[in-house]
């Protein structure tokens, strides 16, 4: 448990230091309400790992994702402006929940959300591996969501 706490603090501190050192965002933007919302969500995720409450992971993760998105939109000019980034973040949040509950359905949901968020983003066309099929991926990514819904309907 202590290793996770130390790891969490190191990741958060390292990420903040990287943002400041690379001058991606000004130091004074770290005391705005969107960033404080991100910190609140991150603290809730941290507490959820300490207390092994996977539901709190999702709540804290969604709060952190919304706070980080709003903060990025406002203060980082190069922040991705496409809605699919939020879907990708929610997929990562659900994966954090999977790390706690080890439920295979949670893993499938997180993978589908991450893949849908990735393939829905227009930047996929810039990746040489996906460039030939980028238009198809950008058009038909909702099939992943439909498939996930069908899986829920058919599961007993």
C-alpha positions as semicolon CSV with decimal commas, in nm:
position;residue;x (nm);y (nm);z (nm)
1;X;0,000;0,000;0,000
2;X;0,285;0,236;0,086
3;X;0,442;0,176;-0,256
4;X;0,122;0,286;-0,429
5;X;0,104;0,603;-0,219
6;X;0,464;0,690;-0,297
7;X;0,411;0,609;-0,665
8;X;0,099;0,825;-0,683
9;X;0,274;1,124;-0,524
10;X;0,577;1,083;-0,753
11;X;0,362;1,067;-1,067
12;X;0,163;1,376;-0,968
13;X;0,473;1,572;-0,860
14;X;0,667;1,468;-1,170
15;X;0,381;1,562;-1,401
16;X;0,342;1,903;-1,239
17;X;0,718;1,962;-1,251
18;X;0,727;1,867;-1,618
19;X;0,445;2,109;-1,702
20;X;0,622;2,391;-1,520
21;X;0,976;2,315;-1,643
22;X;0,871;2,289;-2,007
23;X;0,673;2,611;-1,968
24;X;0,366;2,435;-2,104
25;X;0,155;2,631;-1,855
26;X;0,230;2,918;-1,621
27;X;0,266;2,852;-1,250
28;X;-0,028;3,081;-1,165
29;X;-0,265;2,858;-1,367
30;X;-0,220;2,589;-1,103
31;X;-0,439;2,784;-0,860
32;X;-0,742;2,812;-1,087
33;X;-1,068;2,627;-1,026
34;X;-1,023;2,376;-1,314
35;X;-0,683;2,269;-1,184
36;X;-0,810;2,253;-0,827
37;X;-1,095;2,034;-0,957
38;X;-0,832;1,810;-1,117
39;X;-0,643;1,792;-0,787
40;X;-0,962;1,710;-0,597
41;X;-1,038;1,427;-0,839
42;X;-0,680;1,302;-0,815
43;X;-0,699;1,300;-0,435
44;X;-1,024;1,102;-0,453
45;X;-0,856;0,848;-0,683
46;X;-0,565;0,829;-0,439
47;X;-0,802;0,770;-0,146
48;X;-0,990;0,508;-0,347
49;X;-0,668;0,313;-0,397
50;X;-0,584;0,335;-0,027
51;X;-0,932;0,222;0,080
52;X;-0,986;-0,017;-0,216
53;X;-1,314;0,148;-0,320
54;X;-1,336;0,110;-0,696
55;X;-1,654;0,322;-0,722
56;X;-1,465;0,617;-0,576
57;X;-1,200;0,567;-0,844
58;X;-1,457;0,632;-1,116
59;X;-1,606;0,936;-0,941
60;X;-1,266;1,088;-0,866
61;X;-1,133;1,001;-1,210
62;X;-1,424;1,165;-1,391
63;X;-1,385;1,477;-1,175
64;X;-1,011;1,481;-1,249
65;X;-1,067;1,428;-1,623
66;X;-1,318;1,713;-1,644
67;X;-1,092;1,943;-1,441
68;X;-0,787;1,857;-1,650
69;X;-0,979;1,905;-1,976
70;X;-1,114;2,246;-1,878
71;X;-0,773;2,352;-1,749
72;X;-0,604;2,235;-2,069
73;X;-0,859;2,411;-2,291
74;X;-0,809;2,738;-2,105
75;X;-0,438;2,752;-2,038
76;X;-0,248;2,526;-2,279
77;X;-0,259;2,644;-2,642
78;X;-0,151;2,306;-2,781
79;X;-0,414;2,113;-2,583
80;X;-0,615;1,878;-2,809
81;X;-0,952;2,039;-2,879
82;X;-1,139;1,726;-2,984
83;X;-1,407;1,569;-2,763
84;X;-1,258;1,223;-2,809
85;X;-0,977;1,311;-2,567
86;X;-1,233;1,314;-2,285
87;X;-1,355;0,967;-2,391
88;X;-0,997;0,847;-2,385
89;X;-0,951;0,991;-2,035
90;X;-1,267;0,818;-1,912
91;X;-1,131;0,494;-2,060
92;X;-0,815;0,540;-1,853
93;X;-1,030;0,607;-1,544
94;X;-1,221;0,282;-1,599
95;X;-0,886;0,103;-1,642
96;X;-0,782;0,239;-1,301
97;X;-1,102;0,087;-1,164
98;X;-1,008;-0,244;-1,329
99;X;-0,673;-0,232;-1,148
100;X;-0,870;-0,243;-0,824
101;X;-1,158;-0,479;-0,892
102;X;-0,994;-0,711;-1,153
103;X;-1,333;-0,751;-1,323
104;X;-1,288;-0,856;-1,687
105;X;-1,596;-0,657;-1,793
106;X;-1,434;-0,343;-1,652
107;X;-1,123;-0,415;-1,859
108;X;-1,331;-0,459;-2,175
109;X;-1,518;-0,132;-2,110
110;X;-1,192;0,056;-2,056
111;X;-1,038;-0,085;-2,374
112;X;-1,346;-0,002;-2,582
113;X;-1,359;0,354;-2,447
114;X;-0,987;0,406;-2,507
115;X;-1,002;0,263;-2,859
116;X;-1,316;0,461;-2,946
117;X;-1,157;0,779;-2,809
118;X;-0,842;0,714;-3,007
119;X;-1,009;0,621;-3,336
120;X;-1,262;0,907;-3,316
121;X;-0,981;1,161;-3,303
122;X;-0,891;1,319;-3,639
123;X;-0,521;1,301;-3,545
124;X;-0,531;0,929;-3,631
125;X;-0,485;1,032;-3,996
126;X;-0,142;1,176;-3,906
127;X;-0,014;0,840;-3,779
128;X;0,146;0,657;-4,071
129;X;0,032;0,316;-3,951
130;X;-0,334;0,422;-3,949
131;X;-0,327;0,678;-4,233
132;X;-0,460;0,441;-4,503
133;X;-0,761;0,344;-4,291
134;X;-0,803;0,667;-4,093
135;X;-1,122;0,774;-4,270
136;X;-1,282;0,436;-4,201
137;X;-1,171;0,446;-3,837
138;X;-1,304;0,800;-3,794
139;X;-1,636;0,703;-3,950
140;X;-1,705;0,364;-3,797
141;X;-1,566;0,395;-3,442
142;X;-1,924;0,395;-3,299
143;X;-1,937;0,023;-3,384
144;X;-1,718;-0,028;-3,077
145;X;-1,980;0,140;-2,857
146;X;-2,264;-0,056;-3,021
147;X;-2,070;-0,378;-2,965
148;X;-2,020;-0,289;-2,600
149;X;-2,392;-0,222;-2,563
150;X;-2,479;-0,554;-2,725
151;X;-2,239;-0,729;-2,490
152;X;-2,423;-0,578;-2,193
153;X;-2,761;-0,679;-2,338
154;X;-2,657;-1,040;-2,400
155;X;-2,461;-1,091;-2,077
156;X;-2,644;-1,278;-1,805
